[in-house]
Amino acid sequence: MTRVQAPYVDWSPLPGRAQLTWPAGARVAVCVVVSLERLQWFPGGAPSPPSARYGGPYPLVFDPLGAGLREYGNRVGVFRVMDVLDRHGIRATVAMDSALAVDNPFLVNECVRRGWEHVGHGVVASRMVTDDMSAEEERAYLRDSIEALAAVTETAPRGWLGVDYVESSRTIEFLAEMGIEYVCDRANDEQPYLMQVGQRRIVSLPTSSEADDVLTHRFRGIPIDRWAQLVCDTFDGLYADGAINGRFFLINLHPYLIGQPFRIPYLASVIGHIANHRDVWFATGSEVVDWYMEQLRSTSRVQPGDAEPT
């Protein structure tokens, strides 16, 4: 029989779950992810695999427009995004390519100075994980990106968000081996949940792919004003449901897109709308994971001695 169950996790209908609460009785935990990525100016080498979302493969030719647009986000757009988040005292979780982090200490320091958390995000946006890699190649890719990011930030990343949300069939196991405690690649829930990976556990912080600015606005053609309303409506629904059982909302932003001067006012309106609600907890990925694991321990769903995220 063909296996249809999601790997590493049992099916769990939300109505049957125990109560999830957030600090100070918040209804929704909101995690703002800022993805800082680089496309290679001169890719060369073997073609990267096509993506079901982005098409592809990424071009193996000099592409000043495509690479330049991503670079715009790192040179200009991200600072507009930072200004919006700073006005509300929001610390983001930044998914930064290790190649960008190594070459751009100024940008790394700006994130660190704000108390943003860095999570692993691969080496470069035009190279994603794939099952076409051998196990040794994938391990090296993951290890290189994690270790390079740890070296420049002086903090080992606890989380991971894959390029284009893509994983191979082995990625979670390799990340667990390397000490990653949570991943943000899945869109199958509105609460964090545990994945059993051998003798280890990793927390899944589910992403709201329907709120991702690239997936909705750029690739589905949803106008930016409608995107902003969509994100606000999503939050409003989670906020209402969170009065019964706590909800989680991960918003993935890409400064090369949302940091454009004609788009940034819409991000400002979205963040303002969310921040104007009481009982909302803006948190980094690690803060959410730590609170969630304490919730599990306090309700005896994780017993002392059980395998936990490592």
C-alpha positions in Angstrom: 0.0 0.0 0.0 1.3 3.5 -0.8 2.1 5.5 2.2 0.2 8.7 2.4 0.9 9.8 6.0 3.3 12.7 6.3 6.7 11.4 7.4 7.9 11.6 11.0 4.6 12.6 12.4 1.2 11.0 13.3 -2.0 12.5 12.0 -3.4 14.8 14.5 -6.8 16.5 14.1 -6.8 19.9 15.8 -10.1 19.6 17.7 -8.8 16.6 19.7 -5.6 18.3 20.9 -4.8 19.6 24.4 -5.0 23.3 25.0 -2.0 25.3 23.7 -1.4 28.6 25.5 1.1 31.3 24.8 2.8 33.8 27.1 0.5 36.3 28.9 -2.5 34.5 27.4 -1.7 35.5 23.8 -4.1 34.0 21.3 -1.6 33.9 18.4 2.2 33.6 18.3 3.5 35.5 15.3 6.9 34.7 13.8 8.1 37.1 11.1 10.7 35.4 8.9 12.9 37.6 6.7 14.5 35.6 3.9 17.8 37.1 2.7 18.9 35.3 -0.4 21.4 35.4 -3.2 21.3 34.1 -6.8 24.7 33.4 -8.3 25.7 36.0 -10.9 27.8 33.4 -12.8 26.2 30.1 -11.9 28.1 27.6 -14.1 28.2 23.9 -13.1 25.3 21.5 -13.3 21.8 22.9 -13.5 19.8 23.2 -10.3 16.6 21.1 -10.2 13.4 22.7 -11.3 10.9 23.8 -8.6 7.2 23.1 -8.7 6.7 26.7 -7.4 9.3 28.6 -9.2 9.8 26.7 -12.5 13.4 26.3 -13.4 16.0 25.2 -13.4 17.6 28.5 -12.4 19.4 29.8 -15.5 23.0 28.7 -16.0 23.8 31.9 -17.8 24.8 35.4 -16.6 21.4 36.8 -15.4 21.9 40.4 -14.2 18.1 41.0 -13.8 17.3 37.9 -11.7 20.5 38.1 -9.6 20.3 41.8 -9.4 16.8 41.8 -8.0 17.8 39.5 -5.2 20.8 41.8 -4.6 18.5 44.8 -4.4 16.7 43.1 -1.4 20.1 42.8 0.4 21.3 46.3 -0.5 18.1 48.3 -0.2 14.9 46.5 0.5 15.8 44.8 3.7 16.5 48.2 5.4 12.9 49.3 4.7 11.7 46.0 6.2 13.9 46.6 9.2 12.4 50.0 9.7 8.8 48.7 9.7 9.7 46.0 12.2 11.7 48.3 14.4 8.8 50.7 14.8 6.9 47.9 16.5 9.9 46.4 18.4 9.6 43.2 16.5 12.6 40.8 16.3 12.6 38.7 13.2 13.9 35.3 12.4 16.2 35.7 9.4 16.8 32.9 6.9 20.1 33.9 5.3 22.1 32.1 2.7 25.5 31.2 4.1 27.3 32.6 1.1 25.6 35.9 1.6 26.4 35.8 5.3 30.0 35.2 4.8 30.4 37.9 2.2 28.3 40.5 3.9 29.2 41.0 7.6 27.5 44.4 7.7 24.2 42.8 7.0 24.8 40.1 9.5 25.7 42.6 12.1 22.6 44.7 11.4 20.5 41.6 12.1 22.5 40.6 15.2 22.3 44.2 16.6 18.5 44.0 16.4 18.4 40.6 18.3 17.2 38.8 15.2 17.7 35.0 15.2 19.6 33.4 12.3 18.4 30.1 10.9 20.0 27.9 8.2 18.8 28.6 4.6 21.3 26.7 2.4 24.3 28.0 0.6 22.8 30.1 -2.1 19.2 30.4 -3.5 20.1 28.9 -6.9 21.3 25.7 -5.2 18.6 23.7 -3.5 18.6 20.3 -1.8 17.4 17.5 -4.0 17.2 13.7 -3.9 19.5 13.8 -7.0 22.3 14.5 -4.5 24.0 11.6 -3.0 23.7 11.3 0.8 27.3 12.5 1.1 26.7 15.5 -1.1 23.6 16.5 0.8 25.3 16.1 4.2 28.2 18.3 3.0 25.8 20.9 1.6 23.8 21.1 4.9 26.9 21.0 7.1 28.7 23.7 5.1 25.8 26.1 5.2 25.1 25.5 8.9 28.8 25.8 9.9 29.5 28.9 7.8 26.4 30.6 9.3 27.5 29.7 12.8 31.0 31.0 12.2 29.9 34.5 11.1 27.1 34.9 13.6 29.0 33.3 16.4 25.9 31.3 17.3 24.9 27.9 16.0 21.6 28.1 14.2 18.8 26.1 15.9 16.4 26.3 13.0 16.2 25.7 9.2 14.1 26.9 6.3 15.0 25.3 3.0 15.5 27.1 -0.3 12.0 27.2 -1.9 10.8 25.2 1.2 12.4 22.1 -0.6 13.8 19.1 1.2 15.0 15.7 0.0 13.6 12.5 1.6 16.6 12.5 3.9 17.0 16.2 4.9 15.1 16.0 8.2 17.2 13.1 9.3 20.5 14.9 8.4 19.4 18.1 10.1 18.5 16.2 13.3 22.0 14.6 13.2 23.5 18.1 13.0 21.7 19.5 16.0 18.9 21.5 14.2 15.9 21.7 16.5 13.2 23.0 14.3 12.2 23.4 10.6 9.9 25.8 8.8 9.3 24.0 5.5 5.8 22.5 6.1 2.5 24.2 5.7 0.3 21.5 7.2 -0.9 23.0 10.5 -1.7 26.1 12.6 0.3 25.0 15.6 3.8 23.7 16.2 4.2 20.0 16.4 6.8 17.3 17.1 8.4 15.1 14.4 10.0 11.9 15.6 13.3 11.4 13.7 14.8 8.2 14.8 15.8 8.7 18.5 15.6 12.5 18.1 12.7 15.0 17.8 12.5 18.1 15.7 9.7 20.7 16.1 7.9 21.8 12.9 7.0 25.5 12.9 4.4 25.4 10.1 4.7 28.2 7.5 1.7 30.0 6.2 2.5 29.5 2.5 -0.7 31.4 1.5 0.8 34.5 3.2 4.2 34.2 1.6 4.7 37.4 -0.5 6.6 35.6 -3.3 4.2 32.6 -3.6 1.1 34.8 -3.5 1.9 38.1 -5.0 4.8 37.4 -7.4 4.0 33.9 -8.6 0.2 33.7 -8.3 -0.3 37.3 -9.5 -2.3 38.4 -6.4 -2.1 42.2 -6.4 -0.1 43.6 -3.5 -3.2 45.4 -1.9 -5.1 42.1 -2.0 -2.0 40.3 -0.5 -2.1 42.7 2.4 -5.8 42.1 3.0 -5.2 38.3 2.6 -2.6 38.4 5.4 -4.8 40.5 7.6 -7.7 38.2 7.0 -5.5 35.2 7.8 -4.4 36.8 11.1 -8.0 37.7 12.0 -9.1 34.1 11.5 -6.3 32.8 13.6 -6.9 35.4 16.2 -10.6 34.4 16.5 -9.7 30.7 16.7 -6.9 31.4 19.1 -9.5 32.3 21.7 -10.3 28.6 21.9 -6.9 27.1 21.3 -3.6 29.0 20.6 -2.5 29.5 17.0 0.8 30.0 15.3 1.4 32.4 12.3 4.7 32.3 10.4 5.0 35.1 7.8 7.8 34.7 5.4 9.0 38.0 3.8 11.4 38.6 0.9 13.0 42.1 1.0 13.7 42.0 -2.8 10.0 42.0 -3.3 8.2 43.5 -0.2 11.0 46.0 0.3 10.2 47.8 -3.0 9.1 51.5 -2.4 5.6 50.9 -3.8 5.1 47.7 -1.7 6.5 48.6 1.7 3.4 50.6 2.8 1.4 47.5 2.5 3.7 45.6 4.8 3.5 48.5 7.2 -0.2 48.3 7.2 -0.2 44.5 7.8 2.3 44.7 10.7 0.4 47.6 12.2 -2.9 45.7 11.9 -1.5 42.7 13.8 0.4 44.8 16.4 -2.7 46.8 17.2 -4.4 43.6 18.6 -4.0 42.6 22.2 -3.0 39.1 23.1 -0.5 38.7 20.3 3.0 37.4 20.9 5.7 38.4 18.4 8.5 35.8 18.9 11.5 34.3 17.2 11.5 30.7 16.1 13.6 29.6 19.0 11.4 31.4 21.5 8.3 29.6 20.1 10.0 26.3 20.2 11.2 26.8 23.8 7.7 27.8 25.0 6.1 25.0 23.0 8.4 22.3 24.5 7.7 23.6 28.0 4.0 23.4 27.3 4.5 19.7 26.3 6.5 19.0 29.4 4.0 20.7 31.7 1.1 18.7 30.3 3.1 15.5 30.5 3.1 15.0 26.7 6.8 14.9 26.8 8.2 12.9 29.8 11.6 13.4 31.4 14.1 11.3 29.5 12.1 11.4 26.3 14.0 12.3 23.2 13.7 16.1 22.5 15.0 18.5 19.9 18.8 18.4 19.9 
